[in-house]
């Protein structure tokens, strides 16, 4: 089994925020596999899935971002998950929008959700880091991540990326992070590689 956690803030006010891309991806996984409605458990919303024959647990903490660790730790204790059996999907300001990276362990880079999780379960879990870009000034980071994605961003890369992650998550859960990253990139390439404009005839 694996626990797949999407980070975000609860409530409709935050639903389209950059900070909530973890929720968006977990929702895309749930839609793809036809899961029933999430139910309230572990201070979060939980759904169980059979993904390629394997039982997986999806979790969206409802404690607000800076207390996400409470929800993750409760679920991990109940199911007896070791940190390396947990995948956390979150926004990453140090990656350009739409860029995806996977790593196991490491620091929290100032991310409040990871900062909350680390003291409660350790840092040796998997992270799916999804770039949302940086506003350019440190003082603007908090309002920036709490802004909604624009409709253009949702169409151009947020929705396609969430779908690509959902379709290829079995690779990551099977222990093939490099193959997972490559396949997500391959699926997104046609949308990202737009042809140059053709000059008008004179």
Contact map, one row per residue, 1 for C-alpha under 8 A:
1110000000000000000000000000000000000000000000000000011110000000000000000000000000001000000000000000000000000000000000000000000000000000000000000000000000000000000000000000000000000000000000000000000000
1111000000000000000000000000000000000000000000000000001110000000000000000000000010001110000000000000000000000000000000000000000000000000000000000000000000000000000000000000100000000000000000000000000000
1111100000000000000000000000000000000000000000000000000111100000000000000001000010001110000000000000000000000000000000000000000000000000000000000000000000000000000000000000000000000000000000000000000000
0111110000000000000000000100000000000000000000000000000111100000000000000000000000000111100000000000000000000000000000000000000000000000000000000000000000000000000000000000000000000000000000000000000000
0011111000000000000001000100000000000000000000000000000001111000000000010000000000000111100000000000000000000000000000000000000000000000000000000000000000000000000000000000000000000000000000000000000000
0001111100000000000011111100000000000000000000000000000001111000000000000000000000000001110000000000000000000000000000000000000000000000000000000000000000000000000000000000000000000000000000000000000000
0000111110000000001111100000000000000000000000000000000000011000100100000000000000000001110000000000000000000000100000000000000000000000000000000000000000000000000000000000000000000000000000000000000000
0000011111000000001111100000000000000000000000000000000000011001100000000000000000000000010000000000000000000000000000000000000000000000000000000000000000000000000000000000000000000000000000000000000000
0000001111100110001100000000000000000000000000000000000000001111100000000000000000000000000000000000000000000000000000000000000000000000000000000000000000000000000000000000000000000000000000000000000000
0000000111110110000000000000000000000000000000000000000000001111000000000000000000000000000000000000000000000000000000000000000000000000000000000000000000000000000000000000000000000000000000000000000000
0000000011111110000000000000000000000000000000000000000000000000000000000000000000000000000000000000000000000000000000000000000000000000000000000000000000000000000000000000000000000000000000000000000000
0000000001111110000000000000000000000000000000000000000000000000000000000000000000000000000000000000000000000000000000000000000000000000000000000000000000000000000000000000000000000000000000000000000000
0000000000111111000000000000000000000000000000000000000000000000000000000000000000000000000000000000000000000000000000000000000000000000000000000000000000000000000000000000000000000000000000000000000000
0000000011111111100100000000000000000000000000000000000000000000000000000000000000000000000000000000000000000000000000000000000000000000000000000101000000000000000000000000000000000000000000000000000000
0000000011111111100100000000000000000000000000000000000000000000000000000000000000000000000000000000000000000000000000000000000000000000000000000000000000000000000000000000000000000000000000000000000000
0000000000001111110110000000000000000000000000000000000000000000000000000000000000000000000000000000000000000000000000000000000000000000000000000011100000000000000000000000000000000000000000000000000000
0000000000000111111110000000000000000000000000000000000000000000000000000000000000000000000000000000000000000000000000000000000000000000000000001111100000000000000000000000000000000000000000000000000000
0000000000000001111110000000000000000000000000000000000000000000000000000000000000000000001000000000000000000000000000000000000000010000000000011111100000000000000000000000000000000000000000000000000000
0000001110000000111111000000000000000000000000000000000000000000000000000000000000000000011000000000000000000000000000000000000000000000000000001100000000000000000000000000000000000000000000000000000000
0000001110000111111111110000000000000000000000000000000000000000000000000000000000000000011000000000000000000000000000000000000000000000000000000000000000000000000000000000000000000000000000000000000000
0000011100000001111111111000000000000000000000000000000000000000000000000000000000000000111000000000000000000000000000000000000001000000000000000000000000000000000000000000000000000000000000000000000000
0000111100000000001111111100000000000000000000000000000000000000000000000000000000000001111000000000000000000000000000000000000000000000000000000000000000000000000000000000000000000000000000000000000000
0000011100000000000111111110000000000000000000000000000000010000000000000000000000000000000000000000000000000000000000000000000000000000000000000000000000000000000000000000000000000000000000000000000000
0000010000000000000111111111000000000000000000000000000000000000000000000000000000000000000000000000000000000000000000000000000000000000000000000000000000000000010000000000000000000000000000000000000000
0000010000000000000011111111100000000000000000000000000000000000000000000000000000000000100000000000000000000000000000000000000000000000000000000000000000000000011011000000000000000000000000000000000000
0001110000000000000001111111110000000000000000000000000001110000000000000000000000000000000000000000000000000000000000000000000000000000000000000000000000000000000001000000000000000000000000000000000000
0000000000000000000000111111111000000000000000000000000000000000000000000000000000000000000000000000000000000000000000000000000000000000000000000000000000000000000000000000000000000000000000000000000000
0000000000000000000000011111111100000000000000000000000000000000000000000000000000000000000000000000000000000000000000000000000000000000000000000000000000000000011001000000000000000000000000000000000000
0000000000000000000000001111111110000000000000000000000000000000000000000000000000000000000000000000000000000000000000000000000000000000000000000000000000000000001011100000000000000000000000000000000000
0000000000000000000000000111111111110000000000101000000000000000000000000000000000000000000000000000000000000000000000000000000000000000000000000000000000000000000000000000000000000000000000000000000000
0000000000000000000000000011111111100000000000000000000000000000000000000000000000000000000000000000000000000000000000000000000000000000000000000000000000000000000000000000000000000000000000000000000000
0000000000000000000000000001111111100000000000000000000000000000000000000000000000000000000000000000000000000000000000000000000000000000000000000000000000000000000001100000000000000000000000000000000000
0000000000000000000000000000111111100000000000001110000000000000000000000000000000000000000000000000000000000000000000000000000000000000000000000000000000000000000000000000000000000000000000000000000000
0000000000000000000000000000011111110000000000000000000000000000000000000000000000000000000000000000000000000000000000000000000000000000000000000000000000000000000000000000000000000000000000000000000000
0000000000000000000000000000011111111000000000111000000000000000000000000000000000000000000000000000000000000000000000000000000000000000000000000000000000000000000000000000000000000000000000000000000000
0000000000000000000000000000010001111100000000100000000000000000000000000000000000000000000000000000000000000000000000000000000000000000000000000000000000000000000000000000000000000000000000000000000000
0000000000000000000000000000000000111110000000100000000000000000000000000000000000000000000000000000000000000000000000000000000000000000000000000000000000000000000000000000000000000000000000000000000000
0000000000000000000000000000000000011111000011100000000000000000000000000000000000000000000000000000000000000000000000000000000000000000000000000000000000000000000000000000000000000000000000000000000000
0000000000000000000000000000000000001111100011100000000000000000000000000000000000000000000000000000000000000000000000000000000000000000000000000000000000000000000000000000000000000000000000000000000000
0000000000000000000000000000000000000111111111000000000000000000000000000000000000000000000000000000000000000000000000000000000000000000000000000000000000000000000000000000000000000000000000000000000000
0000000000000000000000000000000000000011111111000000000000000000000000000000000000000000000000000000000000000000000000000000000000000000000000000000000000000000000000000000000000000000000000000000000000
0000000000000000000000000000000000000001111111000000000000001000000000110110000000000000000000000000000000000000000000000000000000000000000000000000000000000000000000000000000000000000000000000000000000
0000000000000000000000000000000000000001111110000000000000001110000001100000000000000000000000000000000000000000000000000000000000000000000000000000000000000000000000000000000000000000000000000000000000
0000000000000000000000000000000000000001111111000000000000111110000000100000000000000000000000000000000000000000000000000000000000000000000000000000000000000000000000000000000000000000000000000000000000
0000000000000000000000000000000000000111111111100000000000111100000000000000000000000000000000000000000000000000000000000000000000000000000000000000000000000000000000000000000000000000000000000000000000
0000000000000000000000000000000000000111110111110000000011110000000000000000000000000000000000000000000000000000000000000000000000000000000000000000000000000000000000000000000000000000000000000000000000
0000000000000000000000000000010000111110000011111000000011100000000000000000000000000000000000000000000000000000000000000000000000000000000000000000000000000000000000000000000000000000000000000000000000
0000000000000000000000000000000000100000000001111100001111000000000000000000000000000000000000000000000000000000000000000000000000000000000000000000000000000000000000000000000000000000000000000000000000
0000000000000000000000000000010010100000000000111110011111000000000000000000000000000000000000000000000000000000000000000000000000000000000000000000000000000000000000000000000000000000000000000000000000
0000000000000000000000000000000010000000000000011111111100000000000000000000000000000000000000000000000000000000000000000000000000000000000000000000000000000000000000000000000000000000000000000000000000
0000000000000000000000000000000010000000000000001111111100000000000000000000000000000000000000000000000000000000000000000000000000000000000000000000000000000000000000000100000000000000000000000000000000
0000000000000000000000000000000000000000000000000111110000000000000000000000000000000000000000000000000000000000000000000000000000000000000000000000000000000000000000000100000000000000000000000000000000
0000000000000000000000000000000000000000000000000111111000000000000000000000000000000000000000000000000000000000000000000000000000000000000000000000000000000000000000000000000000000000000000000000000000
1000000000000000000000000000000000000000000000001111111100000000000000000000000000000000000000000000000000000000000000000000000000000000000000000000000000000000000000000000000000000000000000000000000000
1100000000000000000000000000000000000000000000011110111110000000000000000000000000000000000000000000000000000000000000000000000000000000000000000000000000000000000000000000000000000000000000000000000000
1111000000000000000000000000000000000000000000011110011111000000000000000000000000000000000000000000000000000000000000000000000000000000000000000000000000000000000000000000000000000000000000000000000000
1111000000000000000000000000000000000000000001111000001111100000000000000000000000000000000000000000000000000000000000000000000000000000000000000000000000000000000000000000000000000000000000000000000000
0011110000000000000000000100000000000000000001111000000111110000000000000000000000000000000000000000000000000000000000000000000000000000000000000000000000000000000000000000000000000000000000000000000000
0011110000000000000000000100000000000000000111100000000011111000000000010000000000000000000000000000000000000000000000000000000000000000000000000000000000000000000000000000000000000000000000000000000000
0000111100000000000000100100000000000000000111000000000001111100000000000000000000000000000000000000000000000000000000000000000000000000000000000000000000000000000000000000000000000000000000000000000000
0000111111000000000000000000000000000000011110000000000000111111100100110000000000000000000000000000000000000000000000000000000000000000000000000000000000000000000000000000000000000000000000000000000000
0000000011000000000000000000000000000000001110000000000000011111000100100000000000000000000000000000000000000000000000000000000000000000000000000000000000000000000000000000000000000000000000000000000000
0000000011000000000000000000000000000000001100000000000000001111111101100000000000000000000000000000000000000000000000000000000000000000000000000000000000000000000000000000000000000000000000000000000000
0000000111000000000000000000000000000000000000000000000000001111111100000000000000000000000000000000000000000000000000000000000000000000000000000000000000000000000000000000000000000000000000000000000000
0000001110000000000000000000000000000000000000000000000000001011111100000000000000000000000000000000000000000001100000000000000000000000000000000000000000000000000000000000000000000000000000000000000000
0000000000000000000000000000000000000000000000000000000000000011111110000000000000000000000000000000000000000001101100000000000000000000000000000000000000000000000000000000000000000000000000000000000000
0000000000000000000000000000000000000000000000000000000000000011111111100000000000000000000000000000000000000000100110000000000000000000000000000000000000000000000000000000000000000000000000000000000000
0000001000000000000000000000000000000000000000000000000000001111111111110000000000000000000000000000000000000000110110000000000000000000000000000000000000000000000000000000000000000000000000000000000000
0000000000000000000000000000000000000000000000000000000000000000011111111000000000000000000000000000000000000000110111011000000000000000000000000000000000000000000000000000000000000000000000000000000000
0000000000000000000000000000000000000000001000000000000000000010001111111100000000000000000000000000000000000000000110010000000000000000000000000000000000000000000000000000000000000000000000000000000000
0000000000000000000000000000000000000000011100000000000000001110001111111110000000000000000000000000000000000000000000000000000000000000000000000000000000000000000000000000000000000000000000000000000000
0000100000000000000000000000000000000000010000000000000000101000000111111111000000000000000000000000000000000000000010000000000000000000000000000000000000000000000000000000000000000000000000000000000000
0000000000000000000000000000000000000000000000000000000000000000000011111111100000000000000000000000000000000000000010011000000000000000000000000000000000000000000000000000000000000000000000000000000000
0000000000000000000000000000000000000000010000000000000000000000000001111111110000000000000000000000000000000000000000000000000000000000000000000000000000000000000000000000000000000000000000000000000000
0000000000000000000000000000000000000000010000000000000000000000000000111111111000000000000000000000000000000000000000000000000000000000000000000000000000000000000000000000000000000000000000000000000000
0010000000000000000000000000000000000000000000000000000000000000000000011111111111000000000000000000000000000000000000000000000000000000000000000000000000000000000000000000000000000000000000000000000000
0000000000000000000000000000000000000000000000000000000000000000000000001111111110000000000000000000000000000000000000000000000000000000000000000000000000000000000000000000000000000000000000000000000000
0000000000000000000000000000000000000000000000000000000000000000000000000111111110000000000000000000000000000000000000000000000000000000000000000000000000000000000000000000000000000000000000000000000000
0000000000000000000000000000000000000000000000000000000000000000000000000011111110000000000000000000000000000000000000000000000000000000000000000000000000000000000000000000000000000000000000000000000000
0000000000000000000000000000000000000000000000000000000000000000000000000001111111000000000000000000000000000000000000000000000000000000000000000000000000000000000000000000000000000000000000000000000000
0110000000000000000000000000000000000000000000000000000000000000000000000001111111111100000000000000000000000000000000000000000000000000000000000000000000000000000000000000000000000000000000000000000000
0000000000000000000000000000000000000000000000000000000000000000000000000001000111111100000000000000000000000000000000000000000000000000000000000000000000000000000000000000000000000000000000000000000000
0000000000000000000000000000000000000000000000000000000000000000000000000000000011111100000000000000000000000000000000001111110000000000000000000000000000000000000000000000000000000000000000000000000000
0000000000000000000000000000000000000000000000000000000000000000000000000000000011111110000000000000000100000000000000000001110000000000000000000000000000000000000000000000000000000000000000000000000000
1110000000000000000000000000000000000000000000000000000000000000000000000000000011111110000000000000000000000000000000000000110000000000000000000000000000000000000000000000000000000000000000000000000000
0111100000000000000000000000000000000000000000000000000000000000000000000000000011111111000000000000000000000000000000000000110000000000000000000000000000000000000000000000000000000000000000000000000000
0111100000000000000000000000000000000000000000000000000000000000000000000000000000011111100000000000000000000000000000000000111100000000000000000000000000000000000000000000000000000000000000000000000000
0001111000000000000001000000000000000000000000000000000000000000000000000000000000000111110000000000000000000000000000000000111100000000000000000000000000000000000000000000000000000000000000000000000000
0001111000000000000011001000000000000000000000000000000000000000000000000000000000000011111000000000000000000000000000000000001111000000000000000000000000000000000000000000000000000000000000000000000000
0000011100000000001111000000000000000000000000000000000000000000000000000000000000000001111100000000000000000000000000000000001111000000000000000000000000000000000000000000000000000000000000000000000000
0000000000000000011111000000000000000000000000000000000000000000000000000000000000000000111110000000000000000000000000000000000011110000000000000000000000000000000000000000000000000000000000000000000000
0000000000000000000000000000000000000000000000000000000000000000000000000000000000000000011111100000000000000000000000000000000011111000000000000000000000000000000000000000000000000000000000000000000000
0000000000000000000000000000000000000000000000000000000000000000000000000000000000000000001111110000000000000000000000000000000000111100000000000000000000000000000000000000000000000000000000000000000000
0000000000000000000000000000000000000000000000000000000000000000000000000000000000000000000111110000000000000000000000000000000000111100000000000000000000000000000000000000000000000000000000000000000000
0000000000000000000000000000000000000000000000000000000000000000000000000000000000000000000111111011000000000000000000000000000001111100000000000000000000000000000000000000000000000000000000000000000000
0000000000000000000000000000000000000000000000000000000000000000000000000000000000000000000011111110000000000000000000000000000000111100000000000000000000000000000000000000000000000000000000000000000000
0000000000000000000000000000000000000000000000000000000000000000000000000000000000000000000000111110000000000000000000000000000001111000000000000000000000000000000000000000000000000000000000000000000000
0000000000000000000000000000000000000000000000000000000000000000000000000000000000000000000000011111000000000000000000000000000001110000000000000000000000001100100000000000000000000000000000000000000000
0000000000000000000000000000000000000000000000000000000000000000000000000000000000000000000000111111100000000000000000000000000001110000000000000000000000000000000000000000000000000000000000000000000000
0000000000000000000000000000000000000000000000000000000000000000000000000000000000000000000000100111110000000000000000000000000111100000000000000000000000000000000000000000000000001000000000000000000000
0000000000000000000000000000000000000000000000000000000000000000000000000000000000000000000000000011111000000000000000000000000111000000000000000000000000000000000000000000000000001000000000000000000000
0000000000000000000000000000000000000000000000000000000000000000000000000000000000000000000000000001111100000000000000000000011110000000000000000000000000000000000000000000000011001000000000000000000000
0000000000000000000000000000000000000000000000000000000000000000000000000000000000000000000000000000111111000000000000000000011100000000000000000000000000000000000000000000000000000000000000000000000000
0000000000000000000000000000000000000000000000000000000000000000000000000000000000010000000000000000011111000000000000000001111000000000000000000000000000000000000000000000000000000000000000000000000000
0000000000000000000000000000000000000000000000000000000000000000000000000000000000000000000000000000001111100000000000000011111000000000000000000000000000000000000000000000000000000000000000000000000000
0000000000000000000000000000000000000000000000000000000000000000000000000000000000000000000000000000001111110000000000000011000000000000000000000000000000000000000000000000000000000000000000000000000000
0000000000000000000000000000000000000000000000000000000000000000000000000000000000000000000000000000000011111000000000000010000000000000000000000000000000000000000000000000000000000000000000000000000000
0000000000000000000000000000000000000000000000000000000000000000000000000000000000000000000000000000000001111111011001000000000000000000000000000000000000000000000000000000000000000000000000000000000000
0000000000000000000000000000000000000000000000000000000000000000000000000000000000000000000000000000000000111110000000000000000000000000000000000000000000000000000000000000000000000000000000000000000000
0000000000000000000000000000000000000000000000000000000000000000000000000000000000000000000000000000000000011111011000000000000000000000000000000000000000000000000000000000000000000000000000000000000000
0000000000000000000000000000000000000000000000000000000000000000000000000000000000000000000000000000000000011111111000000000000000000000000000000000000000000000000000000000000000000000000000000000000000
0000000000000000000000000000000000000000000000000000000000000000110000000000000000000000000000000000000000010111111100000000000000000000000000000000000000000000000000000000000000000000000000000000000000
0000001000000000000000000000000000000000000000000000000000000000111110000000000000000000000000000000000000000011111110000000000000000000000000000000000000000000000000000000000000000000000000000000000000
0000000000000000000000000000000000000000000000000000000000000000000110000000000000000000000000000000000000010111111111000000000000000000000000000000000000000000000000000000000000000000000000000000000000
0000000000000000000000000000000000000000000000000000000000000000010000000000000000000000000000000000000000010111111111100000000000000000000000000000000000000000000000000000000000000000000000000000000000
0000000000000000000000000000000000000000000000000000000000000000011111000000000000000000000000000000000000000001111111110000000000000000000000000000000000000000000000000000000000000000000000000000000000
0000000000000000000000000000000000000000000000000000000000000000001111011000000000000000000000000000000000000000111111111110000000000000000000000000000000000000000000000000000000000000000000000000000000
0000000000000000000000000000000000000000000000000000000000000000000010000000000000000000000000000000000000010000011111111110000000000000000000000000000000000000000000000000000000000000000000000000000000
0000000000000000000000000000000000000000000000000000000000000000000000000000000000000000000000000000000000000000001111111110000000000000000000000000000000000000000000000000000000000000000000000000000000
0000000000000000000000000000000000000000000000000000000000000000000011001000000000000000000000000000000000000000000111111100000000000000000000000000000000000000000000000000000000000000000000000000000000
0000000000000000000000000000000000000000000000000000000000000000000010001000000000100000000000000000000000000000000011111110000000000000000000000000000000000000000000000000000000000000000000000000000000
0000000000000000000000000000000000000000000000000000000000000000000000000000000000100000000000000000000000000000000011111111100000000000000000000000000000000000000000000000000000000000000000000000000000
0000000000000000000000000000000000000000000000000000000000000000000000000000000000100000000000000000000011100000000011101111100000000000000000000000000000000000000000000000000000000000000000000000000000
0000000000000000000000000000000000000000000000000000000000000000000000000000000000110000000000000000000111000000000000000111110000000000000000000000000000000000000000000000000000000000000000000000000000
0000000000000000000000000000000000000000000000000000000000000000000000000000000000111111000000000000000110000000000000000111111000000000000000000000000000000000000000000000000000000000000000000000000000
0000000000000000000000000000000000000000000000000000000000000000000000000000000000111111000000000000011110000000000000000001111100000000000000000000000000000000000000000000000000000000000000000000000000
0000000000000000000000000000000000000000000000000000000000000000000000000000000000000011110000000000011110000000000000000000111110000000000000000000000000000000000000000000000000000000000000000000000000
0000000000000000000000000000000000000000000000000000000000000000000000000000000000000011110000000001111000000000000000000000011111000000000000000000000000000000000000000000000000000000000000000000000000
0000000000000000000000000000000000000000000000000000000000000000000000000000000000000000111100000001110000000000000000000000001111100000000000000000000000000000000000000000000000000000000000000000000000
0000000000000000000010000000000000000000000000000000000000000000000000000000000000000000111100101111100000000000000000000000000111110000000000000000000000000000000000000000000000000000000000000000000000
0000000000000000000000000000000000000000000000000000000000000000000000000000000000000000001111111111000000000000000000000000000011111000000000000000000000000000000000000000000000000000000000000000000000
0000000000000000010000000000000000000000000000000000000000000000000000000000000000000000001111111110000000000000000000000000000001111100000000000000000000000000000000000000000000000000000000000000000000
0000000000000000000000000000000000000000000000000000000000000000000000000000000000000000000111111000000000000000000000000000000000111110000000000000000000000000000000000000000000000000000000000000000000
0000000000000000000000000000000000000000000000000000000000000000000000000000000000000000000011110000000000000000000000000000000000011111100010010000000000000000000000000000000000000000000000000000000000
0000000000000000000000000000000000000000000000000000000000000000000000000000000000000000000000000000000000000000000000000000000000001111110110010000000000000000000000000000000000000000000000000000000000
0000000000000000000000000000000000000000000000000000000000000000000000000000000000000000000000000000000000000000000000000000000000000111110100000000000000000000000000000000000000000000000000000000000000
0000000000000000000000000000000000000000000000000000000000000000000000000000000000000000000000000000000000000000000000000000000000000111111110000000000000000000000000000000000000000000000000000000000000
0000000000000000000000000000000000000000000000000000000000000000000000000000000000000000000000000000000000000000000000000000000000000011111110000000000000000000000000000000000000000000000000000000000000
0000000000000000000000000000000000000000000000000000000000000000000000000000000000000000000000000000000000000000000000000000000000000000111111000000000000000000000000000000000000000000000000000000000000
0000000000000000000000000000000000000000000000000000000000000000000000000000000000000000000000000000000000000000000000000000000000000011111111110000000000000000000000000000000000000000000000000000000000
0000000000000000000000000000000000000000000000000000000000000000000000000000000000000000000000000000000000000000000000000000000000000110111111111000000000000000000000000000000000000000000000000000000000
0000000000000000000000000000000000000000000000000000000000000000000000000000000000000000000000000000000000000000000000000000000000000000001111111100000000000000000000000000000000000000000000000000000000
0000000000000000000000000000000000000000000000000000000000000000000000000000000000000000000000000000000000000000000000000000000000000000000111111110000000000000000000000000000000000000000000000000000000
0000000000000000010000000000000000000000000000000000000000000000000000000000000000000000000000000000000000000000000000000000000000000110000111111110000000000000000000000000000000000000000000000000000000
0000000000000000111000000000000000000000000000000000000000000000000000000000000000000000000000000000000000000000000000000000000000000000000011111111000000000000000000000000000000000000000000000000000000
0000000000000100111000000000000000000000000000000000000000000000000000000000000000000000000000000000000000000000000000000000000000000000000001111111000000000000000000000000000000000000000000000000000000
0000000000000001110000000000000000000000000000000000000000000000000000000000000000000000000000000000000000000000000000000000000000000000000000111111100000000000000000000000000000000000000000000000000000
0000000000000101110000000000000000000000000000000000000000000000000000000000000000000000000000000000000000000000000000000000000000000000000000001111110000000000000000000000000000000000000000000000000000
0000000000000001110000000000000000000000000000000000000000000000000000000000000000000000000000000000000000000000000000000000000000000000000000000011111111000000000000000000000000000000000000000000000000
0000000000000000000000000000000000000000000000000000000000000000000000000000000000000000000000000000000000000000000000000000000000000000000000000001111111000000000000000000000000000000000000000000000000
0000000000000000000000000000000000000000000000000000000000000000000000000000000000000000000000000000000000000000000000000000000000000000000000000000111111100000000000000000000000000000000000000000000000
0000000000000000000000000000000000000000000000000000000000000000000000000000000000000000000000000000000000000000000000000000000000000000000000000000111111110000000000000000000000000000000000000000000000
0000000000000000000000000000000000000000000000000000000000000000000000000000000000000000000000000000000000000000000000000000000000000000000000000000111111111100000000000000000000000000000000000000000000
0000000000000000000000000000000000000000000000000000000000000000000000000000000000000000000000000000000000000000000000000000000000000000000000000000111111111110000000000000000000000000000000000000000000
0000000000000000000000000000000000000000000000000000000000000000000000000000000000000000000000000000000000000000000000000000000000000000000000000000001111111111000000000000000000000000000000000000000000
0000000000000000000000000000000000000000000000000000000000000000000000000000000000000000000000000000000000000000000000000000000000000000000000000000000111111111000000000000000000000000000000100000000000
0000000000000000000000000000000000000000000000000000000000000000000000000000000000000000000000000100000000000000000000000000000000000000000000000000000011111111100000000000000000000000000000110000000000
0000000000000000000000000000000000000000000000000000000000000000000000000000000000000000000000000100000000000000000000000000000000000000000000000000000011111111110000000000000000000000000000000000000000
0000000000000000000000000000000000000000000000000000000000000000000000000000000000000000000000000000000000000000000000000000000000000000000000000000000001111111111000000000000000000000000000000000000000
0000000000000000000000000000000000000000000000000000000000000000000000000000000000000000000000000000000000000000000000000000000000000000000000000000000000111111111100000000000000000000000100000000000000
0000000000000000000000000000000000000000000000000000000000000000000000000000000000000000000000000100000000000000000000000000000000000000000000000000000000001111111110000000000000000001000100000000000000
0000000000000000000000011001000000000000000000000000000000000000000000000000000000000000000000000000000000000000000000000000000000000000000000000000000000000111111111000000000000000000000000000000000000
0000000000000000000000001001100000000000000000000000000000000000000000000000000000000000000000000000000000000000000000000000000000000000000000000000000000000011111111100000000000000000000000000000000000
0000000000000000000000000000000000000000000000000000000000000000000000000000000000000000000000000000000000000000000000000000000000000000000000000000000000000001111111110000000000000001001100000000000000
0000000000000000000000001000100000000000000000000000000000000000000000000000000000000000000000000000000000000000000000000000000000000000000000000000000000000000111111111000000000000001000000000000000000
0000000000000000000000001101100100000000000000000000000000000000000000000000000000000000000000000000000000000000000000000000000000000000000000000000000000000000011111111000000000000000000000000000000000
0000000000000000000000000000100100000000000000000000000000000000000000000000000000000000000000000000000000000000000000000000000000000000000000000000000000000000001111111100000000000000000000000000000000
0000000000000000000000000000000000000000000000000000000000000000000000000000000000000000000000000000000000000000000000000000000000000000000000000000000000000000000111111111000000010011000000000000000000
0000000000000000000000000000000000000000000000000000000000000000000000000000000000000000000000000000000000000000000000000000000000000000000000000000000000000000000011111111100000010000000000000000000000
0000000000000000000000000000000000000000000000000011000000000000000000000000000000000000000000000000000000000000000000000000000000000000000000000000000000000000000000111111110000000000000000000000000000
0000000000000000000000000000000000000000000000000000000000000000000000000000000000000000000000000000000000000000000000000000000000000000000000000000000000000000000000011111111110110000000000000000000000
0000000000000000000000000000000000000000000000000000000000000000000000000000000000000000000000000000000000000000000000000000000000000000000000000000000000000000000000011111111110110000000000000000000000
0100000000000000000000000000000000000000000000000000000000000000000000000000000000000000000000000000000000000000000000000000000000000000000000000000000000000000000000001111111100000000000000000000000000
0000000000000000000000000000000000000000000000000000000000000000000000000000000000000000000000000000000000000000000000000000000000000000000000000000000000000000000000000111111100000000000000000000000000
0000000000000000000000000000000000000000000000000000000000000000000000000000000000000000000000000000000000000000000000000000000000000000000000000000000000000000000000000011111110000000000000000000000000
0000000000000000000000000000000000000000000000000000000000000000000000000000000000000000000000000000000000000000000000000000000000000000000000000000000000000000000000000011111111110000000000000000000000
0000000000000000000000000000000000000000000000000000000000000000000000000000000000000000000000000000010000000000000000000000000000000000000000000000000000000000000000000011001111111000000000000000000000
0000000000000000000000000000000000000000000000000000000000000000000000000000000000000000000000000000010000000000000000000000000000000000000000000000000000000000000000000000000111111100000000000000000000
0000000000000000000000000000000000000000000000000000000000000000000000000000000000000000000000000000000000000000000000000000000000000000000000000000000000000000000000000011000111111110000000000000000000
0000000000000000000000000000000000000000000000000000000000000000000000000000000000000000000000000000000000000000000000000000000000000000000000000000000000000000000000011011000111111111000000000000000000
0000000000000000000000000000000000000000000000000000000000000000000000000000000000000000000000000001110000000000000000000000000000000000000000000000000000000000000000000000000011111111100000000000000000
0000000000000000000000000000000000000000000000000000000000000000000000000000000000000000000000000000000000000000000000000000000000000000000000000000000000000000000000000000000001111111110000000000000000
0000000000000000000000000000000000000000000000000000000000000000000000000000000000000000000000000000000000000000000000000000000000000000000000000000000000000000000000010000000000111111111000000000000000
0000000000000000000000000000000000000000000000000000000000000000000000000000000000000000000000000000000000000000000000000000000000000000000000000000000000000000100110010000000000011111111100000000000000
0000000000000000000000000000000000000000000000000000000000000000000000000000000000000000000000000000000000000000000000000000000000000000000000000000000000000000000000000000000000001111111110000000000000
0000000000000000000000000000000000000000000000000000000000000000000000000000000000000000000000000000000000000000000000000000000000000000000000000000000000000000000000000000000000000111111111000000000000
0000000000000000000000000000000000000000000000000000000000000000000000000000000000000000000000000000000000000000000000000000000000000000000000000000000000000000000100000000000000000011111111000000000000
0000000000000000000000000000000000000000000000000000000000000000000000000000000000000000000000000000000000000000000000000000000000000000000000000000000000000001100100000000000000000001111111110000000000
0000000000000000000000000000000000000000000000000000000000000000000000000000000000000000000000000000000000000000000000000000000000000000000000000000000000000000000000000000000000000000111111111000000000
0000000000000000000000000000000000000000000000000000000000000000000000000000000000000000000000000000000000000000000000000000000000000000000000000000000000000000000000000000000000000000011111111100000000
0000000000000000000000000000000000000000000000000000000000000000000000000000000000000000000000000000000000000000000000000000000000000000000000000000000000011000000000000000000000000000000111111100000000
0000000000000000000000000000000000000000000000000000000000000000000000000000000000000000000000000000000000000000000000000000000000000000000000000000000000001000000000000000000000000000000111111100000000
0000000000000000000000000000000000000000000000000000000000000000000000000000000000000000000000000000000000000000000000000000000000000000000000000000000000000000000000000000000000000000000011111110000000
0000000000000000000000000000000000000000000000000000000000000000000000000000000000000000000000000000000000000000000000000000000000000000000000000000000000000000000000000000000000000000000001111111000000
0000000000000000000000000000000000000000000000000000000000000000000000000000000000000000000000000000000000000000000000000000000000000000000000000000000000000000000000000000000000000000000000001111100000
0000000000000000000000000000000000000000000000000000000000000000000000000000000000000000000000000000000000000000000000000000000000000000000000000000000000000000000000000000000000000000000000000111110000
0000000000000000000000000000000000000000000000000000000000000000000000000000000000000000000000000000000000000000000000000000000000000000000000000000000000000000000000000000000000000000000000000011111000
0000000000000000000000000000000000000000000000000000000000000000000000000000000000000000000000000000000000000000000000000000000000000000000000000000000000000000000000000000000000000000000000000001111100
0000000000000000000000000000000000000000000000000000000000000000000000000000000000000000000000000000000000000000000000000000000000000000000000000000000000000000000000000000000000000000000000000000111110
0000000000000000000000000000000000000000000000000000000000000000000000000000000000000000000000000000000000000000000000000000000000000000000000000000000000000000000000000000000000000000000000000000011111
0000000000000000000000000000000000000000000000000000000000000000000000000000000000000000000000000000000000000000000000000000000000000000000000000000000000000000000000000000000000000000000000000000001111
0000000000000000000000000000000000000000000000000000000000000000000000000000000000000000000000000000000000000000000000000000000000000000000000000000000000000000000000000000000000000000000000000000000111
